[in-house]
Amino acid sequence: MTVRGFRTAIGVLLALAFAVTAPLAVAASWAKTQVDDTDAYVASVSELADDPVVRREVGAQLTRVLTTQLQVSDVPGASDVIGAVVDEVLDSDDFPTVWEEANRVAHQQVVAILRGDATAADGDVEISLADLYNLAAERMRAEGLPVADRPEGSLTFRTAPPQRLEDAQGAYQGLVAAGTWLPVLALVLLVGAIAIPAGRSRLTALLVGALGTVITTGLLLVAVAAGSEIAGLQVRSQDRALATAVIDALLDSLEGRAWIVIVVALLAFVGSIVGLVVTGRAARRRPQQLPPPAV
């Protein structure tokens, strides 16, 4: 094998390695951000305060608890008042604030268990909307309908089994490391795949890497869709709709990153094909150098 052929082979191998590493780097960096950074997590789920599924689930539970805690019976129109109060609370500026703070506290609980600062014995990881009940109760009392204090454990949505979080502590440490180093590795592989081959071989390596990246990142999107379904089944049935909405909101950002990679890879694929065609035509048009005449 010539030196040129060897460099081409190395470039193609590095391009294939990049194609495998790129989607892993995308997933690892996303997971590191969402798992380890509470602010990033809250930013991802904050818009769910306007999500119809979330509002429906929260409204249904709030209505049920207010109805059971009503301290008078047989009040004409009580259900209408409760419905109006629930709608008022959900439409108020207080609901997004309560929602974000509840998710912030829940995420901090998750991180504490993953880091070993808390244990499963400290209780379930839940999104607690107790403050929402207090706001609704005040409005109910203002309407002349006294309600008792919120029952312990109501208006809480379990998001993650603490024991499973404890079991995932080792994986968490690996995730943090992978989220840092896999993107660096992917960049090194890409630079090597482009820099080592020479001439048109560089375009060949780029074509192989781009096409491979489209395929592997497409498989990542398929895995994300399947993982979303599986993750939802790990939650209690009564909390599943809300948990699924949260999971989907988190995965939206991962899917967005994956689609960006696919679009860039497709552009690189098309560009490499165009480059190969143009350089091939230029080579055919170049006049062949004739050997010197024999003496």
N, C-alpha and C positions, 0 to 999 in steps of 0.2 A: 504494500500500500504506500502510495506517495505521501509526502508531508501534507499536501493540499487535501488529499482524500481523508487522511487521519484527522485533520482539523475540521473537515466537514462532518465526519462521523461524531466527533466530540460535540460539535455545535448542535447537531440533531438530538443527541442524547440529553444534553443540557436543556434543550427546548422541550423535550418530552417530560423531563423532570420538573420543569417549570409548570407545565400543563397540569401535572398532578398536584403540585404544591400550591398553586395559585388559589384554587377554591378552598383548600384547607386553611390557607392564610387568611382569606376573607372571613371564613366562619370563625376561626380562632380569635381574630382581632375583634370581630363583632361580639362574640361571647364574652371576651375579657371585659369589654366596655360595659355591656349590659349587666354582667354579674358583679363586677368589681366597682362600678361607678354608680352610686345611688342617683346622682343628678342626671346622668344619661338615661337611666331607667325611668325616672319620673318624667323626663321630657318625652320619652317614647309613649307613655301611657296617659299623659295629661289630657290629650284630646279625646280620650274615651269618655270624658264627662258629657260629651255631646253624642256619644254612640247610642243608637236606639236600643240595642240589646242591653247595654249597661243600665240605661235609664229604666228600661222595663223591669229588669231584675231587681234593681235597688228600690224602685217604686213599689213593686209587689211586696217585697219584704217589709218596707216601711209601713205600707198600708196594713199588712197583717199584724204587725206589732202594735201599731196605734189602736187598731180595733180591739185587740185582746186586752190592752191596758186602759181602755176607756172605763172610767169609774162610775158611769151612770148607764142605765139600760133603757131601752125603748124610747130613745130620743128621736123624734121625727127628723128625717133629713141628716142624721149623724154620718151616714156613709158618704153622702154628698159633700159634707163639710170636710171629712177626712180626705176624700179624693181631691178636693180643691186645695187643701193644705199641702198634700204631697206634691201636686203639680207646681204649687207656688215655690216650695222648697227646692225642687229639682230645677226650676227655671231661674232661681235666684243666683246671685254671684257667689253665694256661700258654698254651693254644691261643688264647683270646680276646686275651691280651696280645700274643702274637707276631703275630696277625692284624692287630690295630690298629696296631702299630708298623710292620709291613711296608707297610700302606696309607699310613701317615703319610709314610714315606720316599718311596714311589712318588709321592704327591701333591706333595711338595716338589720332586721331580725335574721333574714336569710344570710347576709354577709357575715354576721356575728357567728352563726352556727358553722358556716363553711370555714371560717378562720379559726374555729375552736374557742372563740370567746364566749360562746353560749352552747347549751346542749339541748337535746330533745326534751329533757325533763323540765325545761323552762317554759314549755307550753307550745301550742300550735302556732304556725306562722299564718296570720290572718290579716285580711284587709278589714279593719274595724271602722264602721261608719256610725259609731255611737253619737258623735257630735251632731250628725244629721237628725237623729231622733230628738235630741234636745231642742234643736231649732224648730222642728215640727210640733213638739209638745208645747212650746211657748205660744205658737200660733193657735193651737187647739184651745189652750186655756183662755186666750184672748177672745175666742169665739164662744166662750162659755161652756166648753166641754172639757172638764178636768180629766187628765190622764195621769196614770201612775208613772213612776220612774221606769226607765228601760230595764227589762229583765236581763240578767247576766247572760252573756253569750249570744244575745240576739243582734241582728244587723252586723254579723261578722261573716266573712267569706274566706274559707280556708283555701290557701293558694298552694301550699307545698307541705308534704308530710315531713316533719322535722327529722325523723329517723333516717329517711332517705338522704336528707341533706347532710347528716352526720356521716353516713356511709360514703358520701361524695367528697369528703374533705381532701383526700389524696388527689382525686381528679381535679379538684379546684386549683391546687397548687400547680399541677401540670398545665391546666388551662391558662393560668396567668403567664407561665413561661412560654407556652406555645403562642399566645396572643402577641407576645413581644418579639420572639425570634423567628417565627414562621414567615412573617412579611419580609424580614431582612433576608432570610434564605431565598425566598422567591425572587427578590430583587437581584441578588447575587447570581442566581441561575439565569435570569433573563439577560443580564449584562454579559455573562459568559457565552450564552447562546448567540448573541449578536456580535460580540467582539472577536471570538476565536476563529470562526470561519472567515474566508476571504472571498471577495467578488460575489458572484451569483449564488455561491453556496450559503452566504449569509441570508439571502432572501429565502432560500430553501428551508433553512433552519427556522426562520421567522414564520414561514407558512405552516410548517409542522407544529410549532409551538402554539400558534394562533388557533389552528383547527382543533388541536388537542384541548386547549383551554375552553373553547366553546363547548366541547363535548363534556368535559369534566365538570364545568360550572353548571351546565344543564342538568347533569346528574345531581349536583348539589341542590338545585331547586326542587327536583323530584323528592329527594331525601327530606328537605324542609317540609314539604307538603305532608309527607307520611308522618314525620315526627310531630307535626302539629296535632294530627289526629290521635296519635298514641299518647302524647302528653295530656290531652284533654281527658282521656280515659283514666288517668291516674288520680283525678280529683273526684271528690264526693259528687254524686249525681245532682244534689240540690245546688251545688256551687259550680256546676260544669259550664253553664252558659256564660257566666261572668268570667270564669278562669279562661275559657276558650277565647273570649274577646281580648283579654289581656295578652295571652300567648300570641294571638294573631297580630296584635299591635306591635309586639316586640319583633316578631318575625318579618313584619313589613320592611323594617330597616335592613335586615339581612338580605331579603329578596331584592331590595333596591340596589344594594352593593353588588349583588351577584349579576343583576342585569347590566349594570355599568361595565363590569368586567367582560360580559358577553359582547356588548356593543363595541367596546374598544378592541376586543380580540377579533371580531368580525371585520372591523375596519383594517386591522393589521393584516388579516387574511387576504382581503381584497387588494390591499396595497402591495402585498408581496407577490400576488399573482400578476398584477399590472407591472410591477418591477421586473419580474422574470420575463414577461412577454416583451417589454421594451428593450431590455438588455439583450435578449435573444435575437431580436430583429437587428439591433445595432451590430451585434457580432457577425451576423450573416452578411450585412452590408459592408463590413469592413473589408478592404481589399486584402487578398491573401498575399503574403510576402513570398515571392518566387526565389528559389535557390539560385545562387550565383552560377553563371554558365561555366561549363567544364572547359578547361584550357587544353 
